[in-house]
Every structure is written in structure tokens, then in C-alpha cells.
């Protein structure tokens, strides 16, 4: 997505990374809640321009933190609050909120 190029993300090998895409799966990556909400707002707006709608029931949030209990992160699509998970599966890998991953 062209409009995400100048948005904040995380530094990986000197590059700014704020999204990972494969087929119809997209992961947005940000260092804080406000940056993540900004990314999601851009994706939602660009999708709407193309006649697509993000499904808040299929969109989830995960905070990666070294703390035993990751902080709550209220992120919204329109007025719908997204569900926060402590793990998710992406391309066959389970990623947990403590930053670990396992192939399953």
C-alpha cells in the first residue's frame, strides 16, 4: 500500500517496516498504540476507496511485550473495538505476546 510508506513502524535491518503482506493476509506493525491506529485508519480509508470494507470481527490486535501481562491496547475500526489476543497464527507460525514463535 503506497500510503503506508512514510508511516511509522519498527526498524528492521535499518529499514522501516510497518506491514507484512501475503495473499489476503496483512499484519500492521507499530511501536505504539497511536501509530498502529494511524496505520489502521489509512488501510481502512484506502480499502473503502476501492469498495472494500475491513471486518472488525476478523481483525485482531496483539501487543508484544516483555512484561508478564501485556498492556491493554484499545484499537478501533470505525467505532468497533478490536479484540486483543495473546497469540496469533501467521503463515503457519504461532507468535505469542512475549515475542516467541513456534511452528505448528
C-alpha positions in Angstrom: 0.0 0.0 0.0 1.7 3.2 -1.2 0.2 5.4 1.5 1.9 3.3 4.3 5.5 4.0 3.0 6.0 7.1 5.1 4.2 5.9 8.2 6.0 4.9 11.4 6.8 1.3 12.0 9.7 -0.6 13.6 13.3 -0.7 12.4 14.5 -4.0 10.9 18.0 -4.1 9.4 17.9 -0.3 9.0 14.5 -0.3 7.2 11.2 1.0 8.4 8.7 -1.9 8.5 5.0 -1.2 9.2 3.3 -4.0 7.4 3.8 -7.6 6.2 1.5 -8.9 3.4 1.0 -12.3 1.9 -2.0 -13.0 -0.4 -5.0 -11.6 1.5 -3.3 -11.5 4.9 -1.9 -8.3 6.3 -0.1 -7.6 9.5 0.4 -4.0 10.6 3.3 -3.3 12.9 3.9 -0.2 15.1 5.8 0.7 18.2 2.9 2.3 20.0 -0.9 2.4 20.0 -1.3 5.7 18.3 0.9 4.7 15.4 -1.0 1.4 15.0 -4.3 3.3 15.0 -2.9 5.7 12.3 -1.8 2.7 10.1 -5.2 1.0 10.5 -7.1 4.2 9.7 -5.1 4.6 6.4 -5.7 0.9 5.5 -9.4 1.4 6.3 -9.7 4.6 4.2 -7.8 3.1 1.2 -9.9 0.0 1.3 -13.1 2.0 1.4 -11.9 4.0 -1.7 -11.6 0.6 -3.5 -15.1 -0.5 -2.4 -13.7 -2.9 0.3 -14.6 -2.9 4.0 -12.4 -4.2 6.9 -14.2 -6.7 9.0 -13.8 -5.8 12.7 -14.8 -9.4 13.7 -11.8 -10.8 11.7 -9.3 -8.1 12.7 -7.4 -8.5 15.9 -4.7 -6.7 17.9 -1.7 -8.2 19.7 0.8 -6.3 21.9 4.3 -7.8 22.1 5.9 -7.0 25.4 8.4 -8.4 27.8 6.0 -7.8 30.7 4.2 -10.8 32.0 0.9 -9.2 31.3 0.9 -7.2 28.1 -0.8 -3.8 28.4 -4.3 -3.4 27.0 -4.4 -1.7 23.6 -7.8 -0.2 22.5 -7.7 0.0 18.7 -10.8 0.6 16.6 -12.1 0.2 13.1 -14.7 2.9 12.8 -16.4 2.6 16.2 -15.8 -1.1 16.7 -13.1 -2.0 19.3 -10.9 -4.8 18.1 -10.3 -7.9 20.1 -6.9 -8.2 21.7 -5.2 -11.6 21.5 -2.1 -13.0 23.3 -1.1 -15.1 20.3 -1.9 -15.5 16.6 -1.0 -17.7 13.7 0.6 -16.2 10.6 1.7 -18.3 7.7 1.9 -21.4 9.9 3.8 -19.8 12.7 2.3 -19.1 16.1 3.5 -15.8 17.5 2.9 -15.0 21.2 2.7 -11.7 23.1 6.1 -12.3 24.7 7.6 -12.3 21.2 8.3 -16.0 20.8 7.2 -18.1 17.9 6.6 -21.8 17.3 6.0 -23.6 14.0 2.7 -25.6 14.3 
